[in-house]
Amino acid sequence: MSSSDVSIPSKDEKRSKLFFTTTDLLNKINSVMQEEQLKNSSTNDGDPLQEPQTDQPQFELQRRLPDGSTRKASKDEADYADFQAKLKQVRIL
């Protein structure tokens, strides 16, 4: 993926979106990965070694448990991570 594939928000978009949260970033990553997968699947020309994957690419927020394992973060945990991201951005301002 070249740097021109990543959309950089305009000044108006930056003003309309005051904070960028963890959820926003994960959603953006997932949408870019899905777009790339769709591009690649449409150009495989029937090559069986390049069949498109049936699973959609997905990054998700995970919670690390005391035993070292992880699980998908709950809605409340994701909201808390978003709130923490906003607080960090306010401190920078």
PDB file with one MODEL, atoms N, CA, C and O in Angstrom:
MODEL        1
ATOM      1  N   MET A   1       0.851  -1.167   0.000  1.00  0.00           N
ATOM      2  CA  MET A   1       0.000   0.000   0.000  1.00  0.00           C
ATOM      3  C   MET A   1       0.893   1.225   0.000  1.00  0.00           C
ATOM      4  O   MET A   1       1.792   1.341   0.833  1.00  0.00           O
ATOM      5  N   SER A   2       0.657   2.121  -0.910  1.00  0.00           N
ATOM      6  CA  SER A   2       1.454   3.339  -0.983  1.00  0.00           C
ATOM      7  C   SER A   2       0.862   4.394  -0.061  1.00  0.00           C
ATOM      8  O   SER A   2      -0.283   4.284   0.376  1.00  0.00           O
ATOM      9  N   SER A   3       1.654   5.410   0.224  1.00  0.00           N
ATOM     10  CA  SER A   3       1.174   6.468   1.118  1.00  0.00           C
ATOM     11  C   SER A   3       0.011   7.237   0.514  1.00  0.00           C
ATOM     12  O   SER A   3      -0.758   7.863   1.244  1.00  0.00           O
ATOM     13  N   SER A   4      -0.131   7.201  -0.806  1.00  0.00           N
ATOM     14  CA  SER A   4      -1.243   7.911  -1.430  1.00  0.00           C
ATOM     15  C   SER A   4      -2.569   7.192  -1.229  1.00  0.00           C
ATOM     16  O   SER A   4      -3.626   7.776  -1.471  1.00  0.00           O
ATOM     17  N   ASP A   5      -2.535   5.910  -0.781  1.00  0.00           N
ATOM     18  CA  ASP A   5      -3.756   5.162  -0.530  1.00  0.00           C
ATOM     19  C   ASP A   5      -4.431   5.579   0.771  1.00  0.00           C
ATOM     20  O   ASP A   5      -5.627   5.349   0.949  1.00  0.00           O
ATOM     21  N   VAL A   6      -3.680   6.186   1.675  1.00  0.00           N
ATOM     22  CA  VAL A   6      -4.222   6.581   2.964  1.00  0.00           C
ATOM     23  C   VAL A   6      -4.758   7.997   2.849  1.00  0.00           C
ATOM     24  O   VAL A   6      -4.039   8.913   2.451  1.00  0.00           O
ATOM     25  N   SER A   7      -6.017   8.169   3.197  1.00  0.00           N
ATOM     26  CA  SER A   7      -6.605   9.502   3.085  1.00  0.00           C
ATOM     27  C   SER A   7      -6.251  10.317   4.322  1.00  0.00           C
ATOM     28  O   SER A   7      -6.426   9.865   5.453  1.00  0.00           O
ATOM     29  N   ILE A   8      -5.762  11.502   4.088  1.00  0.00           N
ATOM     30  CA  ILE A   8      -5.419  12.427   5.158  1.00  0.00           C
ATOM     31  C   ILE A   8      -6.574  13.412   5.281  1.00  0.00           C
ATOM     32  O   ILE A   8      -6.987  14.022   4.295  1.00  0.00           O
ATOM     33  N   PRO A   9      -7.097  13.565   6.505  1.00  0.00           N
ATOM     34  CA  PRO A   9      -8.239  14.456   6.665  1.00  0.00           C
ATOM     35  C   PRO A   9      -7.904  15.905   6.315  1.00  0.00           C
ATOM     36  O   PRO A   9      -6.820  16.399   6.624  1.00  0.00           O
ATOM     37  N   SER A  10      -8.838  16.562   5.676  1.00  0.00           N
ATOM     38  CA  SER A  10      -8.653  17.973   5.356  1.00  0.00           C
ATOM     39  C   SER A  10      -8.802  18.799   6.635  1.00  0.00           C
ATOM     40  O   SER A  10      -9.184  18.276   7.681  1.00  0.00           O
ATOM     41  N   LYS A  11      -8.494  20.098   6.538  1.00  0.00           N
ATOM     42  CA  LYS A  11      -8.621  20.962   7.710  1.00  0.00           C
ATOM     43  C   LYS A  11     -10.060  20.998   8.204  1.00  0.00           C
ATOM     44  O   LYS A  11     -10.304  21.015   9.410  1.00  0.00           O
ATOM     45  N   ASP A  12     -11.029  21.009   7.262  1.00  0.00           N
ATOM     46  CA  ASP A  12     -12.441  21.021   7.659  1.00  0.00           C
ATOM     47  C   ASP A  12     -12.816  19.741   8.384  1.00  0.00           C
ATOM     48  O   ASP A  12     -13.552  19.776   9.370  1.00  0.00           O
ATOM     49  N   GLU A  13     -12.307  18.599   7.897  1.00  0.00           N
ATOM     50  CA  GLU A  13     -12.598  17.329   8.557  1.00  0.00           C
ATOM     51  C   GLU A  13     -11.975  17.289   9.942  1.00  0.00           C
ATOM     52  O   GLU A  13     -12.577  16.762  10.878  1.00  0.00           O
ATOM     53  N   LYS A  14     -10.774  17.840  10.081  1.00  0.00           N
ATOM     54  CA  LYS A  14     -10.119  17.865  11.381  1.00  0.00           C
ATOM     55  C   LYS A  14     -10.912  18.713  12.367  1.00  0.00           C
ATOM     56  O   LYS A  14     -11.034  18.361  13.540  1.00  0.00           O
ATOM     57  N   ARG A  15     -11.445  19.822  11.892  1.00  0.00           N
ATOM     58  CA  ARG A  15     -12.234  20.693  12.768  1.00  0.00           C
ATOM     59  C   ARG A  15     -13.538  20.044  13.178  1.00  0.00           C
ATOM     60  O   ARG A  15     -13.982  20.212  14.314  1.00  0.00           O
ATOM     61  N   SER A  16     -14.167  19.295  12.262  1.00  0.00           N
ATOM     62  CA  SER A  16     -15.456  18.688  12.575  1.00  0.00           C
ATOM     63  C   SER A  16     -15.291  17.508  13.529  1.00  0.00           C
ATOM     64  O   SER A  16     -16.235  17.158  14.239  1.00  0.00           O
ATOM     65  N   LYS A  17     -14.135  16.901  13.558  1.00  0.00           N
ATOM     66  CA  LYS A  17     -13.865  15.764  14.442  1.00  0.00           C
ATOM     67  C   LYS A  17     -12.859  16.220  15.481  1.00  0.00           C
ATOM     68  O   LYS A  17     -11.668  16.322  15.187  1.00  0.00           O
ATOM     69  N   LEU A  18     -13.317  16.495  16.682  1.00  0.00           N
ATOM     70  CA  LEU A  18     -12.446  17.048  17.708  1.00  0.00           C
ATOM     71  C   LEU A  18     -11.473  16.011  18.250  1.00  0.00           C
ATOM     72  O   LEU A  18     -10.308  16.320  18.498  1.00  0.00           O
ATOM     73  N   PHE A  19     -11.948  14.777  18.436  1.00  0.00           N
ATOM     74  CA  PHE A  19     -11.113  13.723  18.995  1.00  0.00           C
ATOM     75  C   PHE A  19     -11.070  12.526  18.064  1.00  0.00           C
ATOM     76  O   PHE A  19     -12.024  12.268  17.330  1.00  0.00           O
ATOM     77  N   PHE A  20      -9.967  11.798  18.094  1.00  0.00           N
ATOM     78  CA  PHE A  20      -9.844  10.530  17.383  1.00  0.00           C
ATOM     79  C   PHE A  20      -9.682   9.454  18.439  1.00  0.00           C
ATOM     80  O   PHE A  20      -8.715   9.458  19.201  1.00  0.00           O
ATOM     81  N   THR A  21     -10.624   8.541  18.481  1.00  0.00           N
ATOM     82  CA  THR A  21     -10.643   7.527  19.532  1.00  0.00           C
ATOM     83  C   THR A  21     -10.060   6.211  19.029  1.00  0.00           C
ATOM     84  O   THR A  21      -9.807   6.031  17.838  1.00  0.00           O
ATOM     85  N   THR A  22      -9.859   5.315  19.959  1.00  0.00           N
ATOM     86  CA  THR A  22      -9.371   3.978  19.637  1.00  0.00           C
ATOM     87  C   THR A  22     -10.318   3.296  18.663  1.00  0.00           C
ATOM     88  O   THR A  22      -9.880   2.657  17.707  1.00  0.00           O
ATOM     89  N   THR A  23     -11.607   3.431  18.904  1.00  0.00           N
ATOM     90  CA  THR A  23     -12.611   2.824  18.025  1.00  0.00           C
ATOM     91  C   THR A  23     -12.527   3.407  16.619  1.00  0.00           C
ATOM     92  O   THR A  23     -12.641   2.671  15.639  1.00  0.00           O
ATOM     93  N   ASP A  24     -12.330   4.720  16.508  1.00  0.00           N
ATOM     94  CA  ASP A  24     -12.185   5.353  15.189  1.00  0.00           C
ATOM     95  C   ASP A  24     -11.004   4.760  14.425  1.00  0.00           C
ATOM     96  O   ASP A  24     -11.113   4.449  13.239  1.00  0.00           O
ATOM     97  N   LEU A  25      -9.884   4.608  15.111  1.00  0.00           N
ATOM     98  CA  LEU A  25      -8.689   4.077  14.461  1.00  0.00           C
ATOM     99  C   LEU A  25      -8.882   2.627  14.023  1.00  0.00           C
ATOM    100  O   LEU A  25      -8.498   2.256  12.914  1.00  0.00           O
ATOM    101  N   LEU A  26      -9.471   1.813  14.884  1.00  0.00           N
ATOM    102  CA  LEU A  26      -9.722   0.416  14.525  1.00  0.00           C
ATOM    103  C   LEU A  26     -10.680   0.315  13.341  1.00  0.00           C
ATOM    104  O   LEU A  26     -10.480  -0.508  12.447  1.00  0.00           O
ATOM    105  N   ASN A  27     -11.714   1.144  13.333  1.00  0.00           N
ATOM    106  CA  ASN A  27     -12.660   1.144  12.207  1.00  0.00           C
ATOM    107  C   ASN A  27     -11.971   1.550  10.912  1.00  0.00           C
ATOM    108  O   ASN A  27     -12.233   0.967   9.860  1.00  0.00           O
ATOM    109  N   LYS A  28     -11.090   2.546  10.981  1.00  0.00           N
ATOM    110  CA  LYS A  28     -10.363   2.998   9.790  1.00  0.00           C
ATOM    111  C   LYS A  28      -9.431   1.897   9.276  1.00  0.00           C
ATOM    112  O   LYS A  28      -9.379   1.631   8.076  1.00  0.00           O
ATOM    113  N   ILE A  29      -8.702   1.266  10.186  1.00  0.00           N
ATOM    114  CA  ILE A  29      -7.816   0.172   9.788  1.00  0.00           C
ATOM    115  C   ILE A  29      -8.612  -0.940   9.112  1.00  0.00           C
ATOM    116  O   ILE A  29      -8.212  -1.446   8.064  1.00  0.00           O
ATOM    117  N   ASN A  30      -9.738  -1.318   9.712  1.00  0.00           N
ATOM    118  CA  ASN A  30     -10.561  -2.393   9.147  1.00  0.00           C
ATOM    119  C   ASN A  30     -11.129  -2.027   7.784  1.00  0.00           C
ATOM    120  O   ASN A  30     -11.187  -2.873   6.892  1.00  0.00           O
ATOM    121  N   SER A  31     -11.550  -0.776   7.611  1.00  0.00           N
ATOM    122  CA  SER A  31     -12.112  -0.385   6.312  1.00  0.00           C
ATOM    123  C   SER A  31     -11.037  -0.365   5.228  1.00  0.00           C
ATOM    124  O   SER A  31     -11.301  -0.754   4.091  1.00  0.00           O
ATOM    125  N   VAL A  32      -9.826   0.086   5.568  1.00  0.00           N
ATOM    126  CA  VAL A  32      -8.727   0.089   4.590  1.00  0.00           C
ATOM    127  C   VAL A  32      -8.352  -1.343   4.218  1.00  0.00           C
ATOM    128  O   VAL A  32      -8.128  -1.646   3.046  1.00  0.00           O
ATOM    129  N   MET A  33      -8.286  -2.224   5.218  1.00  0.00           N
ATOM    130  CA  MET A  33      -7.960  -3.622   4.936  1.00  0.00           C
ATOM    131  C   MET A  33      -9.023  -4.277   4.059  1.00  0.00           C
ATOM    132  O   MET A  33      -8.697  -5.053   3.161  1.00  0.00           O
ATOM    133  N   GLN A  34     -10.282  -3.968   4.315  1.00  0.00           N
ATOM    134  CA  GLN A  34     -11.364  -4.533   3.510  1.00  0.00           C
ATOM    135  C   GLN A  34     -11.293  -4.027   2.072  1.00  0.00           C
ATOM    136  O   GLN A  34     -11.485  -4.801   1.135  1.00  0.00           O
ATOM    137  N   GLU A  35     -11.019  -2.734   1.888  1.00  0.00           N
ATOM    138  CA  GLU A  35     -10.875  -2.170   0.542  1.00  0.00           C
ATOM    139  C   GLU A  35      -9.732  -2.840  -0.207  1.00  0.00           C
ATOM    140  O   GLU A  35      -9.869  -3.181  -1.382  1.00  0.00           O
ATOM    141  N   GLU A  36      -8.601  -3.029   0.473  1.00  0.00           N
ATOM    142  CA  GLU A  36      -7.451  -3.669  -0.158  1.00  0.00           C
ATOM    143  C   GLU A  36      -7.756  -5.113  -0.524  1.00  0.00           C
ATOM    144  O   GLU A  36      -7.354  -5.590  -1.585  1.00  0.00           O
ATOM    145  N   GLN A  37      -8.465  -5.802   0.350  1.00  0.00           N
ATOM    146  CA  GLN A  37      -8.815  -7.191   0.070  1.00  0.00           C
ATOM    147  C   GLN A  37      -9.748  -7.266  -1.143  1.00  0.00           C
ATOM    148  O   GLN A  37      -9.611  -8.164  -1.975  1.00  0.00           O
ATOM    149  N   LEU A  38     -10.683  -6.339  -1.245  1.00  0.00           N
ATOM    150  CA  LEU A  38     -11.592  -6.322  -2.396  1.00  0.00           C
ATOM    151  C   LEU A  38     -10.833  -6.032  -3.685  1.00  0.00           C
ATOM    152  O   LEU A  38     -11.110  -6.637  -4.720  1.00  0.00           O
ATOM    153  N   LYS A  39      -9.873  -5.103  -3.626  1.00  0.00           N
ATOM    154  CA  LYS A  39      -9.049  -4.800  -4.803  1.00  0.00           C
ATOM    155  C   LYS A  39      -8.276  -6.034  -5.237  1.00  0.00           C
ATOM    156  O   LYS A  39      -8.243  -6.375  -6.419  1.00  0.00           O
ATOM    157  N   ASN A  40      -7.654  -6.702  -4.270  1.00  0.00           N
ATOM    158  CA  ASN A  40      -6.840  -7.872  -4.574  1.00  0.00           C
ATOM    159  C   ASN A  40      -7.677  -9.039  -5.079  1.00  0.00           C
ATOM    160  O   ASN A  40      -7.236  -9.783  -5.955  1.00  0.00           O
ATOM    161  N   SER A  41      -8.879  -9.207  -4.539  1.00  0.00           N
ATOM    162  CA  SER A  41      -9.715 -10.332  -4.960  1.00  0.00           C
ATOM    163  C   SER A  41     -10.254 -10.117  -6.370  1.00  0.00           C
ATOM    164  O   SER A  41     -10.551 -11.085  -7.070  1.00  0.00           O
ATOM    165  N   SER A  42     -10.383  -8.874  -6.792  1.00  0.00           N
ATOM    166  CA  SER A  42     -10.886  -8.616  -8.142  1.00  0.00           C
ATOM    167  C   SER A  42      -9.783  -8.727  -9.192  1.00  0.00           C
ATOM    168  O   SER A  42     -10.067  -8.728 -10.390  1.00  0.00           O
ATOM    169  N   THR A  43      -8.524  -8.821  -8.751  1.00  0.00           N
ATOM    170  CA  THR A  43      -7.414  -8.903  -9.710  1.00  0.00           C
ATOM    171  C   THR A  43      -6.698 -10.241  -9.675  1.00  0.00           C
ATOM    172  O   THR A  43      -5.598 -10.350 -10.215  1.00  0.00           O
ATOM    173  N   ASN A  44      -7.287 -11.279  -9.051  1.00  0.00           N
ATOM    174  CA  ASN A  44      -6.565 -12.548  -8.954  1.00  0.00           C
ATOM    175  C   ASN A  44      -6.682 -13.383 -10.227  1.00  0.00           C
ATOM    176  O   ASN A  44      -5.994 -14.398 -10.330  1.00  0.00           O
ATOM    177  N   ASP A  45      -7.503 -13.018 -11.188  1.00  0.00           N
ATOM    178  CA  ASP A  45      -7.618 -13.672 -12.496  1.00  0.00           C
ATOM    179  C   ASP A  45      -7.817 -15.180 -12.396  1.00  0.00           C
ATOM    180  O   ASP A  45      -7.310 -15.930 -13.230  1.00  0.00           O
ATOM    181  N   GLY A  46      -8.550 -15.625 -11.381  1.00  0.00           N
ATOM    182  CA  GLY A  46      -8.855 -17.044 -11.265  1.00  0.00           C
ATOM    183  C   GLY A  46      -7.718 -17.895 -10.757  1.00  0.00           C
ATOM    184  O   GLY A  46      -7.833 -19.121 -10.765  1.00  0.00           O
ATOM    185  N   ASP A  47      -6.644 -17.312 -10.323  1.00  0.00           N
ATOM    186  CA  ASP A  47      -5.514 -18.076  -9.787  1.00  0.00           C
ATOM    187  C   ASP A  47      -5.961 -18.729  -8.478  1.00  0.00           C
ATOM    188  O   ASP A  47      -6.292 -18.029  -7.521  1.00  0.00           O
ATOM    189  N   PRO A  48      -5.975 -20.071  -8.429  1.00  0.00           N
ATOM    190  CA  PRO A  48      -6.464 -20.735  -7.208  1.00  0.00           C
ATOM    191  C   PRO A  48      -5.602 -20.477  -5.990  1.00  0.00           C
ATOM    192  O   PRO A  48      -6.073 -20.630  -4.863  1.00  0.00           O
ATOM    193  N   LEU A  49      -4.351 -20.090  -6.185  1.00  0.00           N
ATOM    194  CA  LEU A  49      -3.496 -19.791  -5.047  1.00  0.00           C
ATOM    195  C   LEU A  49      -3.808 -18.433  -4.438  1.00  0.00           C
ATOM    196  O   LEU A  49      -3.359 -18.129  -3.333  1.00  0.00           O
ATOM    197  N   GLN A  50      -4.575 -17.617  -5.151  1.00  0.00           N
ATOM    198  CA  GLN A  50      -4.903 -16.282  -4.655  1.00  0.00           C
ATOM    199  C   GLN A  50      -6.400 -16.106  -4.476  1.00  0.00           C
ATOM    200  O   GLN A  50      -6.927 -15.012  -4.678  1.00  0.00           O
ATOM    201  N   GLU A  51      -7.086 -17.170  -4.100  1.00  0.00           N
ATOM    202  CA  GLU A  51      -8.522 -17.048  -3.863  1.00  0.00           C
ATOM    203  C   GLU A  51      -8.768 -16.070  -2.721  1.00  0.00           C
ATOM    204  O   GLU A  51      -8.008 -16.054  -1.753  1.00  0.00           O
ATOM    205  N   PRO A  52      -9.811 -15.260  -2.817  1.00  0.00           N
ATOM    206  CA  PRO A  52     -10.090 -14.322  -1.733  1.00  0.00           C
ATOM    207  C   PRO A  52     -10.477 -15.064  -0.454  1.00  0.00           C
ATOM    208  O   PRO A  52     -11.119 -16.114  -0.500  1.00  0.00           O
ATOM    209  N   GLN A  53     -10.087 -14.515   0.657  1.00  0.00           N
ATOM    210  CA  GLN A  53     -10.431 -15.119   1.936  1.00  0.00           C
ATOM    211  C   GLN A  53     -11.898 -14.872   2.228  1.00  0.00           C
ATOM    212  O   GLN A  53     -12.444 -13.827   1.875  1.00  0.00           O
ATOM    213  N   THR A  54     -12.535 -15.842   2.876  1.00  0.00           N
ATOM    214  CA  THR A  54     -13.946 -15.663   3.220  1.00  0.00           C
ATOM    215  C   THR A  54     -14.102 -14.822   4.476  1.00  0.00           C
ATOM    216  O   THR A  54     -15.126 -14.162   4.654  1.00  0.00           O
ATOM    217  N   ASP A  55     -13.100 -14.836   5.351  1.00  0.00           N
ATOM    218  CA  ASP A  55     -13.172 -14.021   6.561  1.00  0.00           C
ATOM    219  C   ASP A  55     -12.756 -12.594   6.234  1.00  0.00           C
ATOM    220  O   ASP A  55     -11.777 -12.367   5.523  1.00  0.00           O
ATOM    221  N   GLN A  56     -13.502 -11.648   6.756  1.00  0.00           N
ATOM    222  CA  GLN A  56     -13.147 -10.242   6.573  1.00  0.00           C
ATOM    223  C   GLN A  56     -12.022  -9.900   7.546  1.00  0.00           C
ATOM    224  O   GLN A  56     -12.036 -10.359   8.688  1.00  0.00           O
ATOM    225  N   PRO A  57     -11.056  -9.105   7.115  1.00  0.00           N
ATOM    226  CA  PRO A  57      -9.992  -8.708   8.035  1.00  0.00           C
ATOM    227  C   PRO A  57     -10.582  -7.871   9.160  1.00  0.00           C
ATOM    228  O   PRO A  57     -11.449  -7.026   8.934  1.00  0.00           O
ATOM    229  N   GLN A  58     -10.111  -8.112  10.352  1.00  0.00           N
ATOM    230  CA  GLN A  58     -10.683  -7.366  11.454  1.00  0.00           C
ATOM    231  C   GLN A  58      -9.683  -7.233  12.592  1.00  0.00           C
ATOM    232  O   GLN A  58      -9.145  -8.219  13.095  1.00  0.00           O
ATOM    233  N   PHE A  59      -9.453  -5.991  12.978  1.00  0.00           N
ATOM    234  CA  PHE A  59      -8.727  -5.701  14.200  1.00  0.00           C
ATOM    235  C   PHE A  59      -9.778  -5.383  15.243  1.00  0.00           C
ATOM    236  O   PHE A  59     -10.811  -4.790  14.934  1.00  0.00           O
ATOM    237  N   GLU A  60      -9.519  -5.771  16.461  1.00  0.00           N
ATOM    238  CA  GLU A  60     -10.467  -5.479  17.527  1.00  0.00           C
ATOM    239  C   GLU A  60      -9.710  -5.154  18.804  1.00  0.00           C
ATOM    240  O   GLU A  60      -8.580  -5.600  19.006  1.00  0.00           O
ATOM    241  N   LEU A  61     -10.341  -4.382  19.649  1.00  0.00           N
ATOM    242  CA  LEU A  61      -9.766  -4.051  20.941  1.00  0.00           C
ATOM    243  C   LEU A  61      -9.880  -5.289  21.818  1.00  0.00           C
ATOM    244  O   LEU A  61     -10.940  -5.909  21.900  1.00  0.00           O
ATOM    245  N   GLN A  62      -8.771  -5.646  22.477  1.00  0.00           N
ATOM    246  CA  GLN A  62      -8.771  -6.836  23.324  1.00  0.00           C
ATOM    247  C   GLN A  62      -8.395  -6.471  24.746  1.00  0.00           C
ATOM    248  O   GLN A  62      -7.692  -5.493  25.000  1.00  0.00           O
ATOM    249  N   ARG A  63      -8.876  -7.274  25.645  1.00  0.00           N
ATOM    250  CA  ARG A  63      -8.581  -7.109  27.069  1.00  0.00           C
ATOM    251  C   ARG A  63      -7.638  -8.233  27.481  1.00  0.00           C
ATOM    252  O   ARG A  63      -7.923  -9.407  27.245  1.00  0.00           O
ATOM    253  N   ARG A  64      -6.514  -7.872  28.097  1.00  0.00           N
ATOM    254  CA  ARG A  64      -5.579  -8.898  28.577  1.00  0.00           C
ATOM    255  C   ARG A  64      -6.010  -9.312  29.985  1.00  0.00           C
ATOM    256  O   ARG A  64      -6.212  -8.469  30.859  1.00  0.00           O
ATOM    257  N   LEU A  65      -6.145 -10.608  30.184  1.00  0.00           N
ATOM    258  CA  LEU A  65      -6.563 -11.156  31.469  1.00  0.00           C
ATOM    259  C   LEU A  65      -5.331 -11.445  32.331  1.00  0.00           C
ATOM    260  O   LEU A  65      -4.221 -11.533  31.807  1.00  0.00           O
ATOM    261  N   PRO A  66      -5.516 -11.593  33.650  1.00  0.00           N
ATOM    262  CA  PRO A  66      -4.372 -11.819  34.553  1.00  0.00           C
ATOM    263  C   PRO A  66      -3.513 -13.031  34.175  1.00  0.00           C
ATOM    264  O   PRO A  66      -2.307 -13.036  34.422  1.00  0.00           O
ATOM    265  N   ASP A  67      -4.127 -14.052  33.579  1.00  0.00           N
ATOM    266  CA  ASP A  67      -3.353 -15.242  33.207  1.00  0.00           C
ATOM    267  C   ASP A  67      -2.587 -15.059  31.894  1.00  0.00           C
ATOM    268  O   ASP A  67      -1.906 -15.980  31.444  1.00  0.00           O
ATOM    269  N   GLY A  68      -2.694 -13.871  31.273  1.00  0.00           N
ATOM    270  CA  GLY A  68      -1.964 -13.579  30.041  1.00  0.00           C
ATOM    271  C   GLY A  68      -2.767 -13.807  28.774  1.00  0.00           C
ATOM    272  O   GLY A  68      -2.343 -13.403  27.691  1.00  0.00           O
ATOM    273  N   SER A  69      -3.917 -14.445  28.895  1.00  0.00           N
ATOM    274  CA  SER A  69      -4.761 -14.660  27.710  1.00  0.00           C
ATOM    275  C   SER A  69      -5.508 -13.367  27.385  1.00  0.00           C
ATOM    276  O   SER A  69      -5.513 -12.427  28.180  1.00  0.00           O
ATOM    277  N   THR A  70      -6.133 -13.329  26.222  1.00  0.00           N
ATOM    278  CA  THR A  70      -6.879 -12.137  25.819  1.00  0.00           C
ATOM    279  C   THR A  70      -8.276 -12.531  25.371  1.00  0.00           C
ATOM    280  O   THR A  70      -8.536 -13.679  25.009  1.00  0.00           O
ATOM    281  N   ARG A  71      -9.157 -11.561  25.405  1.00  0.00           N
ATOM    282  CA  ARG A  71     -10.512 -11.729  24.887  1.00  0.00           C
ATOM    283  C   ARG A  71     -10.953 -10.399  24.297  1.00  0.00           C
ATOM    284  O   ARG A  71     -10.360  -9.359  24.583  1.00  0.00           O
ATOM    285  N   LYS A  72     -11.987 -10.435  23.481  1.00  0.00           N
ATOM    286  CA  LYS A  72     -12.509  -9.204  22.887  1.00  0.00           C
ATOM    287  C   LYS A  72     -13.022  -8.293  23.998  1.00  0.00           C
ATOM    288  O   LYS A  72     -13.707  -8.740  24.917  1.00  0.00           O
ATOM    289  N   ALA A  73     -12.684  -7.024  23.902  1.00  0.00           N
ATOM    290  CA  ALA A  73     -13.136  -6.051  24.898  1.00  0.00           C
ATOM    291  C   ALA A  73     -14.649  -5.859  24.792  1.00  0.00           C
ATOM    292  O   ALA A  73     -15.221  -5.890  23.702  1.00  0.00           O
ATOM    293  N   SER A  74     -15.274  -5.662  25.936  1.00  0.00           N
ATOM    294  CA  SER A  74     -16.714  -5.400  25.962  1.00  0.00           C
ATOM    295  C   SER A  74     -16.987  -3.975  25.490  1.00  0.00           C
ATOM    296  O   SER A  74     -16.058  -3.186  25.322  1.00  0.00           O
ATOM    297  N   LYS A  75     -18.235  -3.653  25.281  1.00  0.00           N
ATOM    298  CA  LYS A  75     -18.633  -2.302  24.859  1.00  0.00           C
ATOM    299  C   LYS A  75     -18.179  -1.281  25.909  1.00  0.00           C
ATOM    300  O   LYS A  75     -17.669  -0.217  25.559  1.00  0.00           O
ATOM    301  N   ASP A  76     -18.363  -1.603  27.185  1.00  0.00           N
ATOM    302  CA  ASP A  76     -17.943  -0.684  28.258  1.00  0.00           C
ATOM    303  C   ASP A  76     -16.432  -0.473  28.258  1.00  0.00           C
ATOM    304  O   ASP A  76     -15.960   0.644  28.472  1.00  0.00           O
ATOM    305  N   GLU A  77     -15.677  -1.533  28.021  1.00  0.00           N
ATOM    306  CA  GLU A  77     -14.216  -1.416  27.979  1.00  0.00           C
ATOM    307  C   GLU A  77     -13.765  -0.586  26.778  1.00  0.00           C
ATOM    308  O   GLU A  77     -12.820   0.197  26.876  1.00  0.00           O
ATOM    309  N   ALA A  78     -14.445  -0.763  25.648  1.00  0.00           N
ATOM    310  CA  ALA A  78     -14.121   0.041  24.465  1.00  0.00           C
ATOM    311  C   ALA A  78     -14.454   1.515  24.714  1.00  0.00           C
ATOM    312  O   ALA A  78     -13.690   2.403  24.336  1.00  0.00           O
ATOM    313  N   ASP A  79     -15.596   1.764  25.349  1.00  0.00           N
ATOM    314  CA  ASP A  79     -15.973   3.141  25.686  1.00  0.00           C
ATOM    315  C   ASP A  79     -14.940   3.773  26.624  1.00  0.00           C
ATOM    316  O   ASP A  79     -14.601   4.948  26.484  1.00  0.00           O
ATOM    317  N   TYR A  80     -14.450   2.989  27.570  1.00  0.00           N
ATOM    318  CA  TYR A  80     -13.444   3.486  28.510  1.00  0.00           C
ATOM    319  C   TYR A  80     -12.134   3.813  27.773  1.00  0.00           C
ATOM    320  O   TYR A  80     -11.505   4.835  28.046  1.00  0.00           O
ATOM    321  N   ALA A  81     -11.735   2.948  26.848  1.00  0.00           N
ATOM    322  CA  ALA A  81     -10.520   3.197  26.066  1.00  0.00           C
ATOM    323  C   ALA A  81     -10.686   4.466  25.222  1.00  0.00           C
ATOM    324  O   ALA A  81      -9.748   5.254  25.099  1.00  0.00           O
ATOM    325  N   ASP A  82     -11.865   4.666  24.647  1.00  0.00           N
ATOM    326  CA  ASP A  82     -12.133   5.879  23.875  1.00  0.00           C
ATOM    327  C   ASP A  82     -12.046   7.119  24.766  1.00  0.00           C
ATOM    328  O   ASP A  82     -11.483   8.140  24.372  1.00  0.00           O
ATOM    329  N   PHE A  83     -12.608   7.016  25.971  1.00  0.00           N
ATOM    330  CA  PHE A  83     -12.562   8.138  26.914  1.00  0.00           C
ATOM    331  C   PHE A  83     -11.117   8.460  27.297  1.00  0.00           C
ATOM    332  O   PHE A  83     -10.736   9.629  27.361  1.00  0.00           O
ATOM    333  N   GLN A  84     -10.314   7.422  27.552  1.00  0.00           N
ATOM    334  CA  GLN A  84      -8.905   7.646  27.875  1.00  0.00           C
ATOM    335  C   GLN A  84      -8.171   8.334  26.719  1.00  0.00           C
ATOM    336  O   GLN A  84      -7.347   9.221  26.942  1.00  0.00           O
ATOM    337  N   ALA A  85      -8.471   7.925  25.499  1.00  0.00           N
ATOM    338  CA  ALA A  85      -7.833   8.542  24.328  1.00  0.00           C
ATOM    339  C   ALA A  85      -8.199  10.019  24.243  1.00  0.00           C
ATOM    340  O   ALA A  85      -7.351  10.854  23.929  1.00  0.00           O
ATOM    341  N   LYS A  86      -9.450  10.340  24.521  1.00  0.00           N
ATOM    342  CA  LYS A  86      -9.896  11.743  24.497  1.00  0.00           C
ATOM    343  C   LYS A  86      -9.170  12.556  25.570  1.00  0.00           C
ATOM    344  O   LYS A  86      -8.736  13.680  25.319  1.00  0.00           O
ATOM    345  N   LEU A  87      -9.043  11.981  26.762  1.00  0.00           N
ATOM    346  CA  LEU A  87      -8.346  12.696  27.849  1.00  0.00           C
ATOM    347  C   LEU A  87      -6.893  12.979  27.479  1.00  0.00           C
ATOM    348  O   LEU A  87      -6.382  14.069  27.736  1.00  0.00           O
ATOM    349  N   LYS A  88      -6.237  12.002  26.881  1.00  0.00           N
ATOM    350  CA  LYS A  88      -4.841  12.209  26.475  1.00  0.00           C
ATOM    351  C   LYS A  88      -4.736  13.314  25.439  1.00  0.00           C
ATOM    352  O   LYS A  88      -3.785  14.094  25.459  1.00  0.00           O
ATOM    353  N   GLN A  89      -5.709  13.388  24.529  1.00  0.00           N
ATOM    354  CA  GLN A  89      -5.679  14.421  23.491  1.00  0.00           C
ATOM    355  C   GLN A  89      -5.963  15.791  24.083  1.00  0.00           C
ATOM    356  O   GLN A  89      -5.418  16.787  23.607  1.00  0.00           O
ATOM    357  N   VAL A  90      -6.806  15.865  25.113  1.00  0.00           N
ATOM    358  CA  VAL A  90      -7.090  17.147  25.767  1.00  0.00           C
ATOM    359  C   VAL A  90      -5.833  17.658  26.452  1.00  0.00           C
ATOM    360  O   VAL A  90      -5.553  18.856  26.422  1.00  0.00           O
ATOM    361  N   ARG A  91      -5.072  16.758  27.071  1.00  0.00           N
ATOM    362  CA  ARG A  91      -3.828  17.177  27.733  1.00  0.00           C
ATOM    363  C   ARG A  91      -2.839  17.771  26.763  1.00  0.00           C
ATOM    364  O   ARG A  91      -2.075  18.666  27.124  1.00  0.00           O
ATOM    365  N   ILE A  92      -2.843  17.289  25.541  1.00  0.00           N
ATOM    366  CA  ILE A  92      -1.920  17.797  24.530  1.00  0.00           C
ATOM    367  C   ILE A  92      -2.314  19.199  24.081  1.00  0.00           C
ATOM    368  O   ILE A  92      -1.453  20.032  23.797  1.00  0.00           O
ATOM    369  N   LEU A  93      -3.614  19.455  24.017  1.00  0.00           N
ATOM    370  CA  LEU A  93      -4.102  20.766  23.602  1.00  0.00           C
ATOM    371  C   LEU A  93      -3.705  21.780  24.625  1.00  0.00           C
ATOM    372  O   LEU A  93      -4.015  22.962  24.476  1.00  0.00           O
TER     373      LEU A  93
ENDMDL
END
